[in-house]
Amino acid sequence: MKYEIFLQLVRGETTINAAAEAAGVDRSTIMKLRQVAGEGAMAALSASKPGVGKTPRDVELEAANAEVARLSEAVKELAVKLTLLEGKGGSGWR
């Protein structure tokens, strides 16, 4: 589903608003999906070497690096949200 949304955005078949409405998510979710997919595609293209096949280890390493990047972004977002919540609510969590 995510890949299809990304392709529709790239092809100009849909807008961010329309994709968010169709998927039942917030616009920011679609914007993040587009950003992450675009960065992943660019990283894959820059790492690829025409005519040279990848070993299974290379493929696994790329997948692991992509997962690390995705999780890093999630942790950053959660840290920002936590900081904002602590700023609003005082020291209730300590």
Backbone as CSV, one residue per row, in Angstrom:
resi,resn,N_x,N_y,N_z,CA_x,CA_y,CA_z,C_x,C_y,C_z
1,MET,0.828,-1.193,0.000,0.000,0.000,0.000,0.874,1.258,0.000
2,LYS,1.905,1.285,0.864,2.768,2.461,0.948,3.479,2.692,-0.378
3,TYR,3.986,1.616,-0.960,4.696,1.737,-2.226,3.767,2.253,-3.318
4,GLU,2.557,1.760,-3.338,1.588,2.199,-4.341,1.275,3.690,-4.176
5,ILE,1.125,4.139,-2.930,0.883,5.566,-2.680,2.067,6.374,-3.191
6,PHE,3.285,5.913,-2.884,4.482,6.614,-3.342,4.497,6.701,-4.870
7,LEU,4.207,5.590,-5.537,4.199,5.598,-6.999,3.144,6.559,-7.552
8,GLN,1.983,6.575,-6.947,0.927,7.480,-7.396,1.356,8.940,-7.243
9,LEU,2.054,9.246,-6.156,2.549,10.605,-5.948,3.611,10.961,-6.984
10,VAL,4.529,10.042,-7.239,5.601,10.294,-8.199,5.033,10.477,-9.607
11,ARG,4.060,9.658,-9.945,3.447,9.732,-11.276,2.524,10.931,-11.429
12,GLY,2.193,11.582,-10.337,1.262,12.707,-10.389,-0.180,12.279,-10.487
13,GLU,-0.462,11.032,-10.117,-1.816,10.497,-10.196,-2.678,10.927,-9.016
14,THR,-2.039,11.398,-7.953,-2.779,11.818,-6.771,-2.019,12.944,-6.081
15,THR,-2.684,13.588,-5.172,-2.048,14.635,-4.370,-1.837,14.107,-2.961
16,ILE,-1.073,14.832,-2.180,-0.848,14.437,-0.791,-2.170,14.408,-0.043
17,ASN,-2.996,15.420,-0.254,-4.294,15.477,0.428,-5.180,14.294,0.046
18,ALA,-5.247,14.005,-1.251,-6.102,12.914,-1.716,-5.583,11.568,-1.211
19,ALA,-4.265,11.388,-1.224,-3.687,10.128,-0.749,-3.946,9.947,0.741
20,ALA,-3.806,11.024,1.501,-4.051,10.946,2.949,-5.510,10.602,3.225
21,GLU,-6.408,11.232,2.500,-7.829,10.958,2.693,-8.169,9.516,2.327
22,ALA,-7.625,9.042,1.201,-7.908,7.679,0.757,-7.359,6.636,1.732
23,ALA,-6.197,6.932,2.321,-5.575,5.986,3.251,-6.088,6.161,4.677
24,GLY,-6.811,7.229,4.924,-7.340,7.479,6.263,-6.269,7.902,7.262
25,VAL,-5.281,8.641,6.759,-4.195,9.104,7.626,-4.024,10.609,7.483
26,ASP,-3.166,11.166,8.315,-2.873,12.591,8.288,-1.944,12.911,7.115
27,ARG,-2.009,14.154,6.633,-1.139,14.585,5.530,0.328,14.379,5.860
28,SER,0.692,14.622,7.124,2.098,14.502,7.517,2.600,13.069,7.344
29,THR,1.721,12.101,7.511,2.094,10.700,7.317,2.458,10.450,5.861
30,ILE,1.679,10.988,4.946,1.946,10.831,3.520,3.215,11.583,3.138
31,MET,3.413,12.763,3.697,4.623,13.523,3.408,5.862,12.772,3.887
32,LYS,5.778,12.171,5.065,6.895,11.393,5.604,7.143,10.155,4.741
33,LEU,6.093,9.492,4.320,6.215,8.328,3.446,6.935,8.711,2.160
34,ARG,6.555,9.823,1.579,7.181,10.283,0.336,8.661,10.586,0.565
35,GLN,8.973,11.231,1.688,10.356,11.578,2.001,11.208,10.320,2.200
36,VAL,10.722,9.403,3.018,11.486,8.191,3.322,11.666,7.340,2.068
37,ALA,10.616,7.186,1.285,10.710,6.376,0.064,11.657,7.028,-0.941
38,GLY,11.591,8.333,-1.068,12.483,9.033,-1.984,13.939,8.905,-1.563
39,GLU,14.199,9.072,-0.261,15.570,8.938,0.243,16.077,7.513,0.064
40,GLY,15.210,6.542,0.325,15.600,5.140,0.144,15.903,4.825,-1.306
41,ALA,15.093,5.356,-2.200,15.316,5.129,-3.629,16.628,5.758,-4.078
42,MET,16.899,6.967,-3.628,18.141,7.641,-4.003,19.358,6.905,-3.443
43,ALA,19.258,6.440,-2.213,20.366,5.691,-1.609,20.622,4.400,-2.379
44,ALA,19.560,3.722,-2.750,19.700,2.478,-3.499,20.307,2.734,-4.875
45,LEU,19.870,3.804,-5.521,20.419,4.115,-6.843,21.893,4.507,-6.763
46,SER,22.250,5.284,-5.769,23.645,5.705,-5.662,24.556,4.542,-5.273
47,ALA,24.025,3.563,-4.574,24.824,2.412,-4.161,24.918,1.344,-5.244
48,SER,24.025,1.409,-6.201,24.016,0.360,-7.224,25.121,0.593,-8.243
49,LYS,25.616,-0.502,-8.760,26.643,-0.453,-9.791,26.118,-1.266,-10.971
50,PRO,25.852,-0.609,-12.083,25.306,-1.314,-13.245,26.177,-2.504,-13.644
51,GLY,25.539,-3.630,-13.870,26.232,-4.811,-14.317,26.846,-5.643,-13.200
52,VAL,26.798,-5.146,-11.975,27.380,-5.876,-10.850,26.248,-6.335,-9.949
53,GLY,26.144,-7.628,-9.736,25.091,-8.165,-8.880,25.444,-8.015,-7.408
54,LYS,24.445,-7.912,-6.585,24.658,-7.805,-5.144,24.649,-9.195,-4.528
55,THR,25.464,-9.349,-3.519,25.466,-10.604,-2.780,24.290,-10.583,-1.806
56,PRO,23.855,-11.743,-1.364,22.780,-11.771,-0.361,23.146,-10.969,0.891
57,ARG,24.420,-10.976,1.254,24.859,-10.212,2.419,24.670,-8.706,2.181
58,ASP,24.978,-8.233,0.960,24.802,-6.825,0.629,23.335,-6.412,0.750
59,VAL,22.460,-7.262,0.235,21.023,-6.983,0.293,20.560,-6.930,1.750
60,GLU,21.023,-7.890,2.544,20.650,-7.931,3.961,21.185,-6.704,4.701
61,LEU,22.404,-6.307,4.389,23.004,-5.139,5.031,22.244,-3.866,4.672
62,GLU,21.860,-3.729,3.414,21.084,-2.568,2.991,19.744,-2.519,3.719
63,ALA,19.095,-3.662,3.839,17.807,-3.712,4.546,17.993,-3.336,6.009
64,ALA,19.059,-3.821,6.623,19.326,-3.498,8.023,19.614,-2.005,8.185
65,ASN,20.391,-1.438,7.281,20.683,0.000,7.348,19.421,0.841,7.160
66,ALA,18.556,0.406,6.265,17.293,1.128,6.059,16.433,1.066,7.318
67,GLU,16.415,-0.087,7.975,15.642,-0.230,9.206,16.225,0.637,10.314
68,VAL,17.548,0.704,10.407,18.202,1.563,11.403,17.830,3.021,11.153
69,ALA,17.856,3.439,9.900,17.500,4.818,9.567,16.045,5.099,9.921
70,ARG,15.162,4.149,9.602,13.737,4.340,9.906,13.513,4.439,11.408
71,LEU,14.149,3.547,12.164,13.983,3.560,13.616,14.605,4.804,14.242
72,SER,15.716,5.266,13.681,16.339,6.497,14.183,15.392,7.678,14.031
73,GLU,14.745,7.757,12.883,13.790,8.840,12.665,12.620,8.739,13.637
74,ALA,12.147,7.532,13.879,11.032,7.337,14.815,11.430,7.770,16.221
75,VAL,12.644,7.426,16.630,13.114,7.808,17.964,13.235,9.325,18.069
76,LYS,13.739,9.968,17.014,13.848,11.432,17.018,12.471,12.072,17.176
77,GLU,11.505,11.570,16.418,10.150,12.118,16.502,9.572,11.936,17.899
78,LEU,9.779,10.765,18.492,9.275,10.511,19.840,9.973,11.398,20.865
79,ALA,11.256,11.642,20.685,11.993,12.506,21.603,11.448,13.929,21.555
80,VAL,11.131,14.395,20.362,10.562,15.738,20.222,9.202,15.794,20.901
81,LYS,8.372,14.792,20.661,7.046,14.769,21.280,7.146,14.719,22.800
82,LEU,8.064,13.914,23.318,8.251,13.812,24.758,8.710,15.139,25.334
83,THR,9.631,15.792,24.651,10.111,17.096,25.101,8.968,18.096,25.150
84,LEU,8.135,18.077,24.135,6.994,18.990,24.101,6.005,18.681,25.224
85,LEU,5.742,17.400,25.441,4.817,17.013,26.501,5.355,17.375,27.876
86,GLU,6.638,17.167,28.097,7.234,17.521,29.388,7.189,19.023,29.609
87,GLY,7.331,19.774,28.548,7.272,21.230,28.655,5.886,21.713,29.017
88,LYS,4.856,21.027,28.551,3.476,21.424,28.826,2.995,20.939,30.182
89,GLY,3.384,19.706,30.536,2.820,19.089,31.721,3.660,19.200,32.975
90,GLY,4.807,19.793,32.888,5.642,19.900,34.076,6.391,18.615,34.347
91,SER,6.594,18.280,35.607,7.429,17.125,35.976,6.598,15.966,36.470
92,GLY,5.442,15.709,35.889,4.576,14.637,36.323,5.128,13.244,36.078
93,TRP,6.079,13.077,35.180,6.589,11.761,34.811,7.827,11.368,35.597
94,ARG,8.326,12.222,36.392,9.596,11.907,37.075,9.392,11.264,38.390
